Amino acid sequence: MNAIETIQTRLDGFDFAAFVNDAILVESIIYQLIIIGEASANIPSDIKALAPDLPWRQMTDMRNIMAHAYFRVKLDVVWETACENL
């Protein structure tokens, strides 16, 4: 939950245009999403089964793109995830 709170705090007062023009903020939010994705990848399957409505695979996939295929990161997806899906 710490990463989610960090994202929400750091994005407070920003709109998408301001977000994409602040490289340090973008990198910070991406890093926090990587933390969330890494944490979700390490949750045991039996625990994940208790919350089947959560997009477990998507969290891991997004983490992998942000960590290993940085050139494929879409800032609109990062923004939407950070603002609407946490």
C-alpha positions as CSV (number, residue, x, y, z in Angstrom):
1,M,0.0,0.0,0.0
2,N,2.9,2.3,0.5
3,A,3.6,2.5,-3.3
4,I,0.0,3.4,-3.9
5,E,0.0,6.1,-1.3
6,T,3.3,7.5,-2.8
7,I,1.8,7.6,-6.3
8,Q,-1.4,9.3,-5.1
9,T,0.6,11.9,-3.1
10,R,3.0,12.7,-5.9
11,L,0.3,13.0,-8.5
12,D,-1.9,15.3,-6.4
13,G,-2.5,18.5,-8.3
14,F,-1.1,17.3,-11.6
15,D,-3.0,16.8,-14.9
16,F,-1.7,14.6,-17.7
17,A,0.1,17.4,-19.6
18,A,2.0,18.4,-16.5
19,F,2.8,14.8,-15.7
20,V,4.3,14.0,-19.1
21,N,6.4,17.2,-18.9
22,D,8.0,16.3,-15.6
23,A,10.6,13.6,-16.2
24,I,11.4,13.1,-12.6
25,L,7.7,12.6,-11.7
26,V,7.2,10.2,-14.6
27,E,10.2,8.1,-13.5
28,S,9.1,8.2,-9.9
29,I,5.6,6.9,-10.8
30,I,6.9,4.2,-13.1
31,Y,9.3,3.0,-10.3
32,Q,6.4,2.8,-7.9
33,L,4.3,0.8,-10.4
34,I,7.3,-1.5,-10.8
35,I,7.3,-2.1,-7.1
36,I,3.5,-2.9,-7.2
37,G,4.0,-5.3,-10.1
38,E,7.0,-7.0,-8.4
39,A,5.0,-7.4,-5.2
40,S,2.0,-8.8,-7.0
41,A,4.2,-11.3,-8.8
42,N,5.4,-12.7,-5.5
43,I,1.9,-13.2,-3.9
44,P,1.2,-16.9,-3.7
45,S,-1.5,-18.3,-6.0
46,D,-3.8,-19.4,-3.2
47,I,-3.9,-15.8,-1.9
48,K,-4.5,-14.4,-5.4
49,A,-7.4,-16.8,-5.8
50,L,-9.1,-15.0,-2.9
51,A,-9.2,-11.9,-5.2
52,P,-9.9,-13.2,-8.7
53,D,-11.2,-9.8,-9.8
54,L,-7.8,-8.2,-9.6
55,P,-5.8,-8.1,-12.8
56,W,-2.8,-10.1,-11.4
57,R,-1.3,-11.0,-14.8
58,Q,-1.7,-7.4,-16.1
59,M,0.2,-6.1,-13.1
60,T,3.1,-8.4,-13.7
61,D,3.1,-7.8,-17.5
62,M,3.1,-4.0,-17.0
63,R,5.9,-4.3,-14.5
64,N,7.9,-6.4,-17.0
65,I,7.4,-3.8,-19.8
66,M,8.4,-0.9,-17.5
67,A,11.5,-2.7,-16.2
68,H,12.7,-4.5,-19.3
69,A,11.2,-2.8,-22.3
70,Y,11.3,0.9,-21.3
71,F,11.0,2.1,-24.8
72,R,7.5,0.4,-25.0
73,V,6.1,2.3,-22.0
74,K,3.1,4.4,-22.9
75,L,2.7,7.3,-20.6
76,D,-1.1,7.5,-21.2
77,V,-1.3,3.9,-19.8
78,V,0.9,4.8,-16.9
79,W,-1.3,7.8,-16.1
80,E,-4.5,5.9,-16.4
81,T,-3.2,3.1,-14.2
82,A,-1.9,5.5,-11.6
83,C,-5.0,7.7,-11.5
84,E,-7.9,5.3,-12.1
85,N,-6.8,1.7,-11.4
86,L,-5.1,1.7,-8.0
